[in-house]
Amino acid sequence: MKSFASETEPNSTVTRTDYATGPSRLAAPKFGKLARQKNSMQENSIEVGKVFVVLPAYNEEGGLPDLLAAIEQVFAINGRDYHIIVVDDASTDSTAEIAREAAADLPLTLVQHKTNQNLPGALRTGFETAIKFAEAHDIVITMDGDNTHPPAIMNLLLQKIAEGYDVMIASRFQPGSRVCGVPSSRVLTAFGARMLFKVIMPIPAVRDYTCGYRAYRVNVLRDSMAHYGDQWVSEKGFSCMVDVLLKMRRFNYVMGEVPMLLRYDQKEGDSKMKVFKTIAQTLKLLLKRRFGGY
């Protein structure tokens, strides 16, 4: 059995619970306890193993405690084996301390960057940490660390992975989706990206190219990362989420979407996204991938 006691990257430190013990129960009253139950998703799953939940986090002390509690509740009900990886991107608030405290009761690993590397760096660290300890039939889920992505949607993502999909996306453009409290500038950015990529670099069944709430089969994720090496997460800013999909596009993986509820009204603090900068980066990426290849 693999252990999180392995070596760490030179620019990060790791706080971990024992990987070999599997999912743990929450002892702290603030997280609560729920009895494990079986459901049809677990019983009908086909080769869906441990679930690694990657949370890039920068100054998320406001939303992280509730998010961790909600994630624990989801897995307490669905009965799946899981492990949370919080990547603290050199936060200046108590984000790391909250994660470290939660690791006493949750199957959680905290990886801390010594310097801020923004979303691409945090995402890269999260992927590399999960892949290092995952088996081929495991699943990696990425989601925002600010409590705007409802963890219960993971059940829908996992169900589709169990049906045979390679990559699943929580989409704002599927029937039944809803966004709450999202600034109009961000809505227009996401819609514009959808239309551009749909026309110029379409991916079958994909409408939402920018949302980072996704589930990946570990075997396809590992193969993609091995192919691109250090260039796997190479774009700056939030456009890195688009680039990951475009790079996986070349392998013809089976991708799909489930409806997304985006609770931006629950976000604590200011957004890290600079809208106009993100638009410029996305347009530049589109031209580079369309005419410059992968």
Secondary structure by P-SEA (a helix, b strand, c coil): cccccccccccbbbbbccccccbbbbcccccccccccccccccccccccbbbbbbbcccccccaaaaaaaaaaaaaaacccbbbbbbccccccaaaaaaaaaaacccbbbbbbcccccaaaaaaaaaaaaaacccccbbbbbbbccccccccaaaaaaaaaaacccbbbbcccccccccccccaaaaaaaaaaaaaaacccccccccccccccccccaaaaaaaaaaaccccccccccaaaaaaaaaacccccccccccccccccccccccccaaaaaaaaaaaaaaaaacccc
